């Protein structure tokens, strides 16, 4: 995937993926959510490994994948 294609996908999903800061932790940026999901779709690795690569936990990785998947499922 080219960088231009990635940023086009981020722009399409930006409004849905950009979260408000409601906890004491900052939310993941939309581009990180999309990158985690695309990596998971391309590589058949564990959530723990994927989270380690992006510096987030297993639960955060799962939530990012579910959020992005729920957005693109409607297209």
N, CA, C and O atoms as a Tripos MOL2 file, in Angstrom:
@<TRIPOS>MOLECULE
protein
  300   299    75     0     0
PROTEIN
NO_CHARGES

@<TRIPOS>ATOM
      1 N           0.8490   -1.1580    0.0000 N.3       1 UNK1
      2 CA          0.0000    0.0000    0.0000 C.3       1 UNK1
      3 C           0.9030    1.2320    0.0000 C.2       1 UNK1
      4 O           1.8760    1.3110    0.7500 O.2       1 UNK1
      5 N           0.5670    2.1610   -0.8330 N.am      2 UNK2
      6 CA          1.3600    3.3870   -0.8890 C.3       2 UNK2
      7 C           0.9740    4.3090    0.2610 C.2       2 UNK2
      8 O          -0.0750    4.1570    0.8870 O.2       2 UNK2
      9 N           1.8440    5.2540    0.5140 N.am      3 UNK3
     10 CA          1.5710    6.2190    1.5820 C.3       3 UNK3
     11 C           0.3680    7.0890    1.2300 C.2       3 UNK3
     12 O          -0.4050    7.4670    2.1090 O.2       3 UNK3
     13 N           0.2100    7.4030   -0.0420 N.am      4 UNK4
     14 CA         -0.9280    8.2150   -0.4730 C.3       4 UNK4
     15 C          -2.2440    7.4670   -0.2500 C.2       4 UNK4
     16 O          -3.2340    8.0710    0.1620 O.2       4 UNK4
     17 N          -2.2610    6.1730   -0.5150 N.am      5 UNK5
     18 CA         -3.4620    5.3750   -0.2940 C.3       5 UNK5
     19 C          -3.8020    5.3150    1.1890 C.2       5 UNK5
     20 O          -4.9670    5.4350    1.5690 O.2       5 UNK5
     21 N          -2.7800    5.1290    2.0290 N.am      6 UNK6
     22 CA         -3.0010    5.0930    3.4730 C.3       6 UNK6
     23 C          -3.6120    6.3970    3.9660 C.2       6 UNK6
     24 O          -4.5830    6.3800    4.7220 O.2       6 UNK6
     25 N          -3.0530    7.5290    3.5430 N.am      7 UNK7
     26 CA         -3.5710    8.8150    4.0130 C.3       7 UNK7
     27 C          -4.9540    9.1100    3.4450 C.2       7 UNK7
     28 O          -5.7340    9.8310    4.0670 O.2       7 UNK7
     29 N          -5.2670    8.5670    2.2760 N.am      8 UNK8
     30 CA         -6.6140    8.7100    1.7300 C.3       8 UNK8
     31 C          -7.6140    7.9560    2.6100 C.2       8 UNK8
     32 O          -8.7000    8.4650    2.8890 O.2       8 UNK8
     33 N          -7.2570    6.7570    3.0420 N.am      9 UNK9
     34 CA         -8.1240    6.0030    3.9410 C.3       9 UNK9
     35 C          -8.2910    6.7190    5.2830 C.2       9 UNK9
     36 O          -9.3840    6.7380    5.8480 O.2       9 UNK9
     37 N          -7.2140    7.3020    5.7850 N.am     10 UNK10
     38 CA         -7.2990    8.0560    7.0480 C.3      10 UNK10
     39 C          -8.2450    9.2350    6.8980 C.2      10 UNK10
     40 O          -9.0560    9.4860    7.7890 O.2      10 UNK10
     41 N          -8.1610    9.9560    5.8010 N.am     11 UNK11
     42 CA         -9.0530   11.1040    5.5830 C.3      11 UNK11
     43 C         -10.5100   10.6710    5.4970 C.2      11 UNK11
     44 O         -11.3920   11.3740    5.9890 O.2      11 UNK11
     45 N         -10.7750    9.5210    4.8760 N.am     12 UNK12
     46 CA        -12.1470    9.0420    4.7650 C.3      12 UNK12
     47 C         -12.7330    8.6860    6.1230 C.2      12 UNK12
     48 O         -13.9110    8.9330    6.3810 O.2      12 UNK12
     49 N         -11.9160    8.1110    6.9840 N.am     13 UNK13
     50 CA        -12.4160    7.6210    8.2680 C.3      13 UNK13
     51 C         -12.1330    8.5560    9.4290 C.2      13 UNK13
     52 O         -12.4450    8.2210   10.5720 O.2      13 UNK13
     53 N         -11.5570    9.7060    9.1740 N.am     14 UNK14
     54 CA        -11.0880   10.5950   10.2470 C.3      14 UNK14
     55 C         -12.1920   10.9540   11.2410 C.2      14 UNK14
     56 O         -11.9850   10.8480   12.4500 O.2      14 UNK14
     57 N         -13.3360   11.3670   10.7630 N.am     15 UNK15
     58 CA        -14.4050   11.8120   11.6630 C.3      15 UNK15
     59 C         -14.8990   10.6780   12.5620 C.2      15 UNK15
     60 O         -15.2570   10.9100   13.7170 O.2      15 UNK15
     61 N         -14.9180    9.4690   12.0380 N.am     16 UNK16
     62 CA        -15.3920    8.3310   12.8250 C.3      16 UNK16
     63 C         -14.3370    7.8370   13.8090 C.2      16 UNK16
     64 O         -14.6700    7.4080   14.9140 O.2      16 UNK16
     65 N         -13.0830    7.8950   13.4170 N.am     17 UNK17
     66 CA        -12.0250    7.3050   14.2310 C.3      17 UNK17
     67 C         -11.4290    8.2640   15.2510 C.2      17 UNK17
     68 O         -10.8340    7.8130   16.2300 O.2      17 UNK17
     69 N         -11.5670    9.5600   15.0560 N.am     18 UNK18
     70 CA        -10.9840   10.5190   15.9850 C.3      18 UNK18
     71 C         -11.8550   10.5860   17.2340 C.2      18 UNK18
     72 O         -13.0210   10.9720   17.1650 O.2      18 UNK18
     73 N         -11.2880   10.2110   18.3630 N.am     19 UNK19
     74 CA        -12.0380   10.1350   19.6180 C.3      19 UNK19
     75 C         -11.8190   11.3740   20.4590 C.2      19 UNK19
     76 O         -10.8340   12.0950   20.3000 O.2      19 UNK19
     77 N         -12.7580   11.6040   21.3560 N.am     20 UNK20
     78 CA        -12.6080   12.6880   22.3140 C.3      20 UNK20
     79 C         -11.7750   12.1980   23.4920 C.2      20 UNK20
     80 O         -11.7490   11.0020   23.7850 O.2      20 UNK20
     81 N         -11.1130   13.0980   24.1500 N.am     21 UNK21
     82 CA        -10.3010   12.7760   25.3120 C.3      21 UNK21
     83 C         -11.1980   12.7650   26.5390 C.2      21 UNK21
     84 O         -11.4470   13.8130   27.1360 O.2      21 UNK21
     85 N         -11.6910   11.5790   26.9260 N.am     22 UNK22
     86 CA        -12.6020   11.5030   28.0700 C.3      22 UNK22
     87 C         -11.9870   10.7720   29.2550 C.2      22 UNK22
     88 O         -12.5510   10.8090   30.3480 O.2      22 UNK22
     89 N         -10.8630   10.1160   29.0760 N.am     23 UNK23
     90 CA        -10.1840    9.4080   30.1560 C.3      23 UNK23
     91 C          -8.9050   10.1380   30.5230 C.2      23 UNK23
     92 O          -8.6020   11.2050   29.9890 O.2      23 UNK23
     93 N          -8.1700    9.5500   31.4310 N.am     24 UNK24
     94 CA         -6.8980   10.1640   31.7850 C.3      24 UNK24
     95 C          -5.8200    9.8620   30.7580 C.2      24 UNK24
     96 O          -4.7600   10.4880   30.7760 O.2      24 UNK24
     97 N          -6.0700    8.9150   29.8630 N.am     25 UNK25
     98 CA         -5.1330    8.5940   28.7850 C.3      25 UNK25
     99 C          -5.5740    9.2850   27.5040 C.2      25 UNK25
    100 O          -6.7680    9.4330   27.2460 O.2      25 UNK25
    101 N          -4.6200    9.6980   26.7200 N.am     26 UNK26
    102 CA         -4.9480   10.2980   25.4300 C.3      26 UNK26
    103 C          -5.4240    9.2120   24.4680 C.2      26 UNK26
    104 O          -4.8720    8.1120   24.4730 O.2      26 UNK26
    105 N          -6.4270    9.4920   23.6490 N.am     27 UNK27
    106 CA         -6.8870    8.4840   22.6960 C.3      27 UNK27
    107 C          -5.8660    8.2940   21.5770 C.2      27 UNK27
    108 O          -5.0470    9.1710   21.3040 O.2      27 UNK27
    109 N          -5.9350    7.1290   20.9380 N.am     28 UNK28
    110 CA         -5.0490    6.8680   19.8060 C.3      28 UNK28
    111 C          -5.4660    7.7340   18.6250 C.2      28 UNK28
    112 O          -6.6600    7.9020   18.3790 O.2      28 UNK28
    113 N          -4.5120    8.2820   17.8950 N.am     29 UNK29
    114 CA         -4.8610    9.0280   16.6870 C.3      29 UNK29
    115 C          -5.4900    8.1080   15.6360 C.2      29 UNK29
    116 O          -5.2810    6.8950   15.6540 O.2      29 UNK29
    117 N          -6.2440    8.6890   14.7420 N.am     30 UNK30
    118 CA         -6.9310    7.9040   13.7120 C.3      30 UNK30
    119 C          -5.9430    7.1430   12.8330 C.2      30 UNK30
    120 O          -6.2210    6.0120   12.4350 O.2      30 UNK30
    121 N          -4.8030    7.7400   12.5270 N.am     31 UNK31
    122 CA         -3.8480    7.0450   11.6730 C.3      31 UNK31
    123 C          -3.2390    5.8320   12.3750 C.2      31 UNK31
    124 O          -2.9140    4.8420   11.7190 O.2      31 UNK31
    125 N          -3.0840    5.8930   13.6830 N.am     32 UNK32
    126 CA         -2.5670    4.7400   14.4230 C.3      32 UNK32
    127 C          -3.6050    3.6240   14.4600 C.2      32 UNK32
    128 O          -3.2640    2.4520   14.3000 O.2      32 UNK32
    129 N          -4.8680    3.9840   14.6700 N.am     33 UNK33
    130 CA         -5.9400    2.9780   14.6330 C.3      33 UNK33
    131 C          -5.9540    2.2580   13.2970 C.2      33 UNK33
    132 O          -6.0300    1.0310   13.2470 O.2      33 UNK33
    133 N          -5.8810    3.0150   12.2210 N.am     34 UNK34
    134 CA         -5.9130    2.4190   10.8890 C.3      34 UNK34
    135 C          -4.6650    1.5810   10.6350 C.2      34 UNK34
    136 O          -4.7550    0.5060   10.0410 O.2      34 UNK34
    137 N          -3.5140    2.0540   11.0720 N.am     35 UNK35
    138 CA         -2.2720    1.3060   10.8700 C.3      35 UNK35
    139 C          -2.3050   -0.0230   11.6210 C.2      35 UNK35
    140 O          -1.8730   -1.0430   11.0840 O.2      35 UNK35
    141 N          -2.8100   -0.0260   12.8480 N.am     36 UNK36
    142 CA         -2.9210   -1.2720   13.6180 C.3      36 UNK36
    143 C          -3.8320   -2.2560   12.9000 C.2      36 UNK36
    144 O          -3.5140   -3.4400   12.7950 O.2      36 UNK36
    145 N          -4.9610   -1.7660   12.4070 N.am     37 UNK37
    146 CA         -5.9180   -2.6460   11.7320 C.3      37 UNK37
    147 C          -5.3490   -3.2070   10.4310 C.2      37 UNK37
    148 O          -5.4820   -4.4000   10.1580 O.2      37 UNK37
    149 N          -4.7230   -2.3600    9.6400 N.am     38 UNK38
    150 CA         -4.1430   -2.8440    8.3820 C.3      38 UNK38
    151 C          -3.0190   -3.8360    8.6380 C.2      38 UNK38
    152 O          -2.8760   -4.8130    7.9030 O.2      38 UNK38
    153 N          -2.2200   -3.5970    9.6720 N.am     39 UNK39
    154 CA         -1.1590   -4.5330   10.0190 C.3      39 UNK39
    155 C          -1.7450   -5.8720   10.4300 C.2      39 UNK39
    156 O          -1.2370   -6.9220   10.0360 O.2      39 UNK39
    157 N          -2.8070   -5.8430   11.2170 N.am     40 UNK40
    158 CA         -3.4480   -7.0820   11.6650 C.3      40 UNK40
    159 C          -4.0420   -7.8470   10.4950 C.2      40 UNK40
    160 O          -3.9800   -9.0760   10.4660 O.2      40 UNK40
    161 N          -4.6150   -7.1430    9.5320 N.am     41 UNK41
    162 CA         -5.1740   -7.8140    8.3620 C.3      41 UNK41
    163 C          -4.0890   -8.4120    7.4720 C.2      41 UNK41
    164 O          -4.2990   -9.4460    6.8380 O.2      41 UNK41
    165 N          -2.9390   -7.7660    7.4280 N.am     42 UNK42
    166 CA         -1.8470   -8.2430    6.5640 C.3      42 UNK42
    167 C          -1.0470   -9.3640    7.2120 C.2      42 UNK42
    168 O          -0.6030  -10.2860    6.5280 O.2      42 UNK42
    169 N          -0.8630   -9.2900    8.5100 N.am     43 UNK43
    170 CA         -0.0250  -10.2570    9.2240 C.3      43 UNK43
    171 C          -0.9060  -11.0400   10.1910 C.2      43 UNK43
    172 O          -1.7300  -10.4580   10.8950 O.2      43 UNK43
    173 N          -0.7360  -12.3240   10.2240 N.am     44 UNK44
    174 CA         -1.5160  -13.1650   11.1410 C.3      44 UNK44
    175 C          -0.7110  -13.3720   12.4140 C.2      44 UNK44
    176 O          -0.1410  -14.4370   12.6460 O.2      44 UNK44
    177 N          -0.6800  -12.3310   13.2280 N.am     45 UNK45
    178 CA          0.0570  -12.3610   14.4840 C.3      45 UNK45
    179 C          -0.9110  -12.1450   15.6390 C.2      45 UNK45
    180 O          -2.0810  -11.8270   15.4250 O.2      45 UNK45
    181 N          -0.4250  -12.3160   16.8510 N.am     46 UNK46
    182 CA         -1.2740  -12.1520   18.0270 C.3      46 UNK46
    183 C          -1.5210  -10.6670   18.3120 C.2      46 UNK46
    184 O          -0.7710   -9.7970   17.8660 O.2      46 UNK46
    185 N          -2.5750  -10.4070   19.0540 N.am     47 UNK47
    186 CA         -2.8730   -9.0360   19.4550 C.3      47 UNK47
    187 C          -1.7690   -8.4860   20.3520 C.2      47 UNK47
    188 O          -1.4590   -7.2950   20.3030 O.2      47 UNK47
    189 N          -1.1810   -9.3480   21.1650 N.am     48 UNK48
    190 CA         -0.1080   -8.9110   22.0460 C.3      48 UNK48
    191 C           1.1080   -8.4560   21.2470 C.2      48 UNK48
    192 O           1.7310   -7.4490   21.5830 O.2      48 UNK48
    193 N           1.4500   -9.1920   20.1910 N.am     49 UNK49
    194 CA          2.5890   -8.8150   19.3510 C.3      49 UNK49
    195 C           2.2980   -7.5120   18.6010 C.2      49 UNK49
    196 O           3.1480   -6.6240   18.5350 O.2      49 UNK49
    197 N           1.1010   -7.4060   18.0440 N.am     50 UNK50
    198 CA          0.7210   -6.1920   17.3240 C.3      50 UNK50
    199 C           0.7580   -4.9770   18.2460 C.2      50 UNK50
    200 O           1.2690   -3.9200   17.8760 O.2      50 UNK50
    201 N           0.2160   -5.1370   19.4380 N.am     51 UNK51
    202 CA          0.2310   -4.0440   20.4040 C.3      51 UNK51
    203 C           1.6390   -3.6480   20.8000 C.2      51 UNK51
    204 O           1.9320   -2.4660   20.9810 O.2      51 UNK51
    205 N           2.5100   -4.6390   20.9360 N.am     52 UNK52
    206 CA          3.9080   -4.3530   21.2780 C.3      52 UNK52
    207 C           4.5720   -3.5050   20.1970 C.2      52 UNK52
    208 O           5.3320   -2.5880   20.5090 O.2      52 UNK52
    209 N           4.2940   -3.8030   18.9410 N.am     53 UNK53
    210 CA          4.8860   -3.0440   17.8420 C.3      53 UNK53
    211 C           4.4320   -1.5900   17.8280 C.2      53 UNK53
    212 O           5.1930   -0.7020   17.4440 O.2      53 UNK53
    213 N           3.1970   -1.3460   18.2450 N.am     54 UNK54
    214 CA          2.6470    0.0080   18.2260 C.3      54 UNK54
    215 C           2.6820    0.6770   19.6010 C.2      54 UNK54
    216 O           2.2480    1.8200   19.7400 O.2      54 UNK54
    217 N           3.1860   -0.0100   20.5990 N.am     55 UNK55
    218 CA          3.3220    0.5770   21.9220 C.3      55 UNK55
    219 C           2.0210    0.7130   22.6860 C.2      55 UNK55
    220 O           1.8650    1.6240   23.4990 O.2      55 UNK55
    221 N           1.0830   -0.1920   22.4260 N.am     56 UNK56
    222 CA         -0.1930   -0.1790   23.1430 C.3      56 UNK56
    223 C          -0.4560   -1.5830   23.6790 C.2      56 UNK56
    224 O           0.2340   -2.5320   23.3070 O.2      56 UNK56
    225 N          -1.4330   -1.7120   24.5340 N.am     57 UNK57
    226 CA         -1.7740   -3.0000   25.1140 C.3      57 UNK57
    227 C          -2.6380   -3.8460   24.1920 C.2      57 UNK57
    228 O          -3.0960   -3.3960   23.1420 O.2      57 UNK57
    229 N          -2.8450   -5.0880   24.6210 N.am     58 UNK58
    230 CA         -3.6330   -6.0300   23.8420 C.3      58 UNK58
    231 C          -5.0880   -5.5670   23.7190 C.2      58 UNK58
    232 O          -5.6880   -5.6790   22.6500 O.2      58 UNK58
    233 N          -5.6510   -5.0490   24.8090 N.am     59 UNK59
    234 CA         -7.0400   -4.5880   24.7820 C.3      59 UNK59
    235 C          -7.2010   -3.3610   23.8830 C.2      59 UNK59
    236 O          -8.1990   -3.2420   23.1720 O.2      59 UNK59
    237 N          -6.2370   -2.4620   23.9100 N.am     60 UNK60
    238 CA         -6.2900   -1.2720   23.0590 C.3      60 UNK60
    239 C          -6.1700   -1.6560   21.5880 C.2      60 UNK60
    240 O          -6.8300   -1.0700   20.7300 O.2      60 UNK60
    241 N          -5.3270   -2.6410   21.3040 N.am     61 UNK61
    242 CA         -5.1840   -3.1380   19.9340 C.3      61 UNK61
    243 C          -6.5070   -3.7080   19.4340 C.2      61 UNK61
    244 O          -6.9250   -3.4450   18.3060 O.2      61 UNK61
    245 N          -7.1490   -4.4820   20.2800 N.am     62 UNK62
    246 CA         -8.4370   -5.0880   19.9130 C.3      62 UNK62
    247 C          -9.4940   -4.0120   19.6600 C.2      62 UNK62
    248 O         -10.2400   -4.0860   18.6840 O.2      62 UNK62
    249 N          -9.5560   -3.0210   20.5360 N.am     63 UNK63
    250 CA        -10.5260   -1.9390   20.3760 C.3      63 UNK63
    251 C         -10.2790   -1.1460   19.0930 C.2      63 UNK63
    252 O         -11.2300   -0.7590   18.4150 O.2      63 UNK63
    253 N          -9.0240   -0.9040   18.7560 N.am     64 UNK64
    254 CA         -8.6960   -0.1780   17.5290 C.3      64 UNK64
    255 C          -9.1510   -0.9630   16.3090 C.2      64 UNK64
    256 O          -9.7080   -0.3900   15.3720 O.2      64 UNK64
    257 N          -8.9180   -2.2640   16.3150 N.am     65 UNK65
    258 CA         -9.3120   -3.1100   15.1860 C.3      65 UNK65
    259 C         -10.8300   -3.1340   15.0440 C.2      65 UNK65
    260 O         -11.3550   -3.0170   13.9370 O.2      65 UNK65
    261 N         -11.5250   -3.2830   16.1540 N.am     66 UNK66
    262 CA        -12.9910   -3.3170   16.1030 C.3      66 UNK66
    263 C         -13.5780   -1.9820   15.6530 C.2      66 UNK66
    264 O         -14.5560   -1.9510   14.9050 O.2      66 UNK66
    265 N         -12.9850   -0.8860   16.1050 N.am     67 UNK67
    266 CA        -13.4980    0.4370   15.7240 C.3      67 UNK67
    267 C         -13.3350    0.6930   14.2320 C.2      67 UNK67
    268 O         -14.2730    1.1440   13.5730 O.2      67 UNK67
    269 N         -12.1570    0.4110   13.6980 N.am     68 UNK68
    270 CA        -11.9180    0.6290   12.2660 C.3      68 UNK68
    271 C         -12.7580   -0.3340   11.4400 C.2      68 UNK68
    272 O         -13.3240    0.0570   10.4190 O.2      68 UNK68
    273 N         -12.8440   -1.5830   11.8680 N.am     69 UNK69
    274 CA        -13.6330   -2.5740   11.1310 C.3      69 UNK69
    275 C         -15.1030   -2.2040   11.0950 C.2      69 UNK69
    276 O         -15.7680   -2.3980   10.0780 O.2      69 UNK69
    277 N         -15.6210   -1.6680   12.2060 N.am     70 UNK70
    278 CA        -17.0320   -1.2940   12.2330 C.3      70 UNK70
    279 C         -17.3090   -0.1230   11.2830 C.2      70 UNK70
    280 O         -18.3940   -0.0310   10.7100 O.2      70 UNK70
    281 N         -16.3300    0.7660   11.1170 N.am     71 UNK71
    282 CA        -16.5290    1.8860   10.2020 C.3      71 UNK71
    283 C         -16.5370    1.4090    8.7590 C.2      71 UNK71
    284 O         -17.4430    1.7670    8.0080 O.2      71 UNK71
    285 N         -15.5640    0.6190    8.3510 N.am     72 UNK72
    286 CA        -15.4500    0.2090    6.9510 C.3      72 UNK72
    287 C         -16.4140   -0.9130    6.5860 C.2      72 UNK72
    288 O         -16.5670   -1.2210    5.4040 O.2      72 UNK72
    289 N         -17.0650   -1.5280    7.5590 N.am     73 UNK73
    290 CA        -18.0310   -2.5680    7.2660 C.3      73 UNK73
    291 C         -19.2620   -1.9960    6.5440 C.2      73 UNK73
    292 O         -19.9270   -2.7170    5.8000 O.2      73 UNK73
    293 N         -19.5640   -0.7320    6.7540 N.am     74 UNK74
    294 CA        -20.7630   -0.1400    6.1790 C.3      74 UNK74
    295 C         -20.5700    0.3120    4.7380 C.2      74 UNK74
    296 O         -21.5230    0.7980    4.1280 O.2      74 UNK74
    297 N         -19.3800    0.1720    4.1730 N.am     75 UNK75
    298 CA        -19.1580    0.5660    2.7900 C.3      75 UNK75
    299 C         -19.3540   -0.5660    1.8480 C.2      75 UNK75
    300 O         -19.2040   -0.3970    0.6380 O.2      75 UNK75
@<TRIPOS>BOND
     1     1     2 1
     2     2     3 1
     3     3     4 2
     4     3     5 am
     5     5     6 1
     6     6     7 1
     7     7     8 2
     8     7     9 am
     9     9    10 1
    10    10    11 1
    11    11    12 2
    12    11    13 am
    13    13    14 1
    14    14    15 1
    15    15    16 2
    16    15    17 am
    17    17    18 1
    18    18    19 1
    19    19    20 2
    20    19    21 am
    21    21    22 1
    22    22    23 1
    23    23    24 2
    24    23    25 am
    25    25    26 1
    26    26    27 1
    27    27    28 2
    28    27    29 am
    29    29    30 1
    30    30    31 1
    31    31    32 2
    32    31    33 am
    33    33    34 1
    34    34    35 1
    35    35    36 2
    36    35    37 am
    37    37    38 1
    38    38    39 1
    39    39    40 2
    40    39    41 am
    41    41    42 1
    42    42    43 1
    43    43    44 2
    44    43    45 am
    45    45    46 1
    46    46    47 1
    47    47    48 2
    48    47    49 am
    49    49    50 1
    50    50    51 1
    51    51    52 2
    52    51    53 am
    53    53    54 1
    54    54    55 1
    55    55    56 2
    56    55    57 am
    57    57    58 1
    58    58    59 1
    59    59    60 2
    60    59    61 am
    61    61    62 1
    62    62    63 1
    63    63    64 2
    64    63    65 am
    65    65    66 1
    66    66    67 1
    67    67    68 2
    68    67    69 am
    69    69    70 1
    70    70    71 1
    71    71    72 2
    72    71    73 am
    73    73    74 1
    74    74    75 1
    75    75    76 2
    76    75    77 am
    77    77    78 1
    78    78    79 1
    79    79    80 2
    80    79    81 am
    81    81    82 1
    82    82    83 1
    83    83    84 2
    84    83    85 am
    85    85    86 1
    86    86    87 1
    87    87    88 2
    88    87    89 am
    89    89    90 1
    90    90    91 1
    91    91    92 2
    92    91    93 am
    93    93    94 1
    94    94    95 1
    95    95    96 2
    96    95    97 am
    97    97    98 1
    98    98    99 1
    99    99   100 2
   100    99   101 am
   101   101   102 1
   102   102   103 1
   103   103   104 2
   104   103   105 am
   105   105   106 1
   106   106   107 1
   107   107   108 2
   108   107   109 am
   109   109   110 1
   110   110   111 1
   111   111   112 2
   112   111   113 am
   113   113   114 1
   114   114   115 1
   115   115   116 2
   116   115   117 am
   117   117   118 1
   118   118   119 1
   119   119   120 2
   120   119   121 am
   121   121   122 1
   122   122   123 1
   123   123   124 2
   124   123   125 am
   125   125   126 1
   126   126   127 1
   127   127   128 2
   128   127   129 am
   129   129   130 1
   130   130   131 1
   131   131   132 2
   132   131   133 am
   133   133   134 1
   134   134   135 1
   135   135   136 2
   136   135   137 am
   137   137   138 1
   138   138   139 1
   139   139   140 2
   140   139   141 am
   141   141   142 1
   142   142   143 1
   143   143   144 2
   144   143   145 am
   145   145   146 1
   146   146   147 1
   147   147   148 2
   148   147   149 am
   149   149   150 1
   150   150   151 1
   151   151   152 2
   152   151   153 am
   153   153   154 1
   154   154   155 1
   155   155   156 2
   156   155   157 am
   157   157   158 1
   158   158   159 1
   159   159   160 2
   160   159   161 am
   161   161   162 1
   162   162   163 1
   163   163   164 2
   164   163   165 am
   165   165   166 1
   166   166   167 1
   167   167   168 2
   168   167   169 am
   169   169   170 1
   170   170   171 1
   171   171   172 2
   172   171   173 am
   173   173   174 1
   174   174   175 1
   175   175   176 2
   176   175   177 am
   177   177   178 1
   178   178   179 1
   179   179   180 2
   180   179   181 am
   181   181   182 1
   182   182   183 1
   183   183   184 2
   184   183   185 am
   185   185   186 1
   186   186   187 1
   187   187   188 2
   188   187   189 am
   189   189   190 1
   190   190   191 1
   191   191   192 2
   192   191   193 am
   193   193   194 1
   194   194   195 1
   195   195   196 2
   196   195   197 am
   197   197   198 1
   198   198   199 1
   199   199   200 2
   200   199   201 am
   201   201   202 1
   202   202   203 1
   203   203   204 2
   204   203   205 am
   205   205   206 1
   206   206   207 1
   207   207   208 2
   208   207   209 am
   209   209   210 1
   210   210   211 1
   211   211   212 2
   212   211   213 am
   213   213   214 1
   214   214   215 1
   215   215   216 2
   216   215   217 am
   217   217   218 1
   218   218   219 1
   219   219   220 2
   220   219   221 am
   221   221   222 1
   222   222   223 1
   223   223   224 2
   224   223   225 am
   225   225   226 1
   226   226   227 1
   227   227   228 2
   228   227   229 am
   229   229   230 1
   230   230   231 1
   231   231   232 2
   232   231   233 am
   233   233   234 1
   234   234   235 1
   235   235   236 2
   236   235   237 am
   237   237   238 1
   238   238   239 1
   239   239   240 2
   240   239   241 am
   241   241   242 1
   242   242   243 1
   243   243   244 2
   244   243   245 am
   245   245   246 1
   246   246   247 1
   247   247   248 2
   248   247   249 am
   249   249   250 1
   250   250   251 1
   251   251   252 2
   252   251   253 am
   253   253   254 1
   254   254   255 1
   255   255   256 2
   256   255   257 am
   257   257   258 1
   258   258   259 1
   259   259   260 2
   260   259   261 am
   261   261   262 1
   262   262   263 1
   263   263   264 2
   264   263   265 am
   265   265   266 1
   266   266   267 1
   267   267   268 2
   268   267   269 am
   269   269   270 1
   270   270   271 1
   271   271   272 2
   272   271   273 am
   273   273   274 1
   274   274   275 1
   275   275   276 2
   276   275   277 am
   277   277   278 1
   278   278   279 1
   279   279   280 2
   280   279   281 am
   281   281   282 1
   282   282   283 1
   283   283   284 2
   284   283   285 am
   285   285   286 1
   286   286   287 1
   287   287   288 2
   288   287   289 am
   289   289   290 1
   290   290   291 1
   291   291   292 2
   292   291   293 am
   293   293   294 1
   294   294   295 1
   295   295   296 2
   296   295   297 am
   297   297   298 1
   298   298   299 1
   299   299   300 2
@<TRIPOS>SUBSTRUCTURE
     1 UNK1         2 RESIDUE 1 A UNK
     2 UNK2         6 RESIDUE 1 A UNK
     3 UNK3        10 RESIDUE 1 A UNK
     4 UNK4        14 RESIDUE 1 A UNK
     5 UNK5        18 RESIDUE 1 A UNK
     6 UNK6        22 RESIDUE 1 A UNK
     7 UNK7        26 RESIDUE 1 A UNK
     8 UNK8        30 RESIDUE 1 A UNK
     9 UNK9        34 RESIDUE 1 A UNK
    10 UNK10       38 RESIDUE 1 A UNK
    11 UNK11       42 RESIDUE 1 A UNK
    12 UNK12       46 RESIDUE 1 A UNK
    13 UNK13       50 RESIDUE 1 A UNK
    14 UNK14       54 RESIDUE 1 A UNK
    15 UNK15       58 RESIDUE 1 A UNK
    16 UNK16       62 RESIDUE 1 A UNK
    17 UNK17       66 RESIDUE 1 A UNK
    18 UNK18       70 RESIDUE 1 A UNK
    19 UNK19       74 RESIDUE 1 A UNK
    20 UNK20       78 RESIDUE 1 A UNK
    21 UNK21       82 RESIDUE 1 A UNK
    22 UNK22       86 RESIDUE 1 A UNK
    23 UNK23       90 RESIDUE 1 A UNK
    24 UNK24       94 RESIDUE 1 A UNK
    25 UNK25       98 RESIDUE 1 A UNK
    26 UNK26      102 RESIDUE 1 A UNK
    27 UNK27      106 RESIDUE 1 A UNK
    28 UNK28      110 RESIDUE 1 A UNK
    29 UNK29      114 RESIDUE 1 A UNK
    30 UNK30      118 RESIDUE 1 A UNK
    31 UNK31      122 RESIDUE 1 A UNK
    32 UNK32      126 RESIDUE 1 A UNK
    33 UNK33      130 RESIDUE 1 A UNK
    34 UNK34      134 RESIDUE 1 A UNK
    35 UNK35      138 RESIDUE 1 A UNK
    36 UNK36      142 RESIDUE 1 A UNK
    37 UNK37      146 RESIDUE 1 A UNK
    38 UNK38      150 RESIDUE 1 A UNK
    39 UNK39      154 RESIDUE 1 A UNK
    40 UNK40      158 RESIDUE 1 A UNK
    41 UNK41      162 RESIDUE 1 A UNK
    42 UNK42      166 RESIDUE 1 A UNK
    43 UNK43      170 RESIDUE 1 A UNK
    44 UNK44      174 RESIDUE 1 A UNK
    45 UNK45      178 RESIDUE 1 A UNK
    46 UNK46      182 RESIDUE 1 A UNK
    47 UNK47      186 RESIDUE 1 A UNK
    48 UNK48      190 RESIDUE 1 A UNK
    49 UNK49      194 RESIDUE 1 A UNK
    50 UNK50      198 RESIDUE 1 A UNK
    51 UNK51      202 RESIDUE 1 A UNK
    52 UNK52      206 RESIDUE 1 A UNK
    53 UNK53      210 RESIDUE 1 A UNK
    54 UNK54      214 RESIDUE 1 A UNK
    55 UNK55      218 RESIDUE 1 A UNK
    56 UNK56      222 RESIDUE 1 A UNK
    57 UNK57      226 RESIDUE 1 A UNK
    58 UNK58      230 RESIDUE 1 A UNK
    59 UNK59      234 RESIDUE 1 A UNK
    60 UNK60      238 RESIDUE 1 A UNK
    61 UNK61      242 RESIDUE 1 A UNK
    62 UNK62      246 RESIDUE 1 A UNK
    63 UNK63      250 RESIDUE 1 A UNK
    64 UNK64      254 RESIDUE 1 A UNK
    65 UNK65      258 RESIDUE 1 A UNK
    66 UNK66      262 RESIDUE 1 A UNK
    67 UNK67      266 RESIDUE 1 A UNK
    68 UNK68      270 RESIDUE 1 A UNK
    69 UNK69      274 RESIDUE 1 A UNK
    70 UNK70      278 RESIDUE 1 A UNK
    71 UNK71      282 RESIDUE 1 A UNK
    72 UNK72      286 RESIDUE 1 A UNK
    73 UNK73      290 RESIDUE 1 A UNK
    74 UNK74      294 RESIDUE 1 A UNK
    75 UNK75      298 RESIDUE 1 A UNK
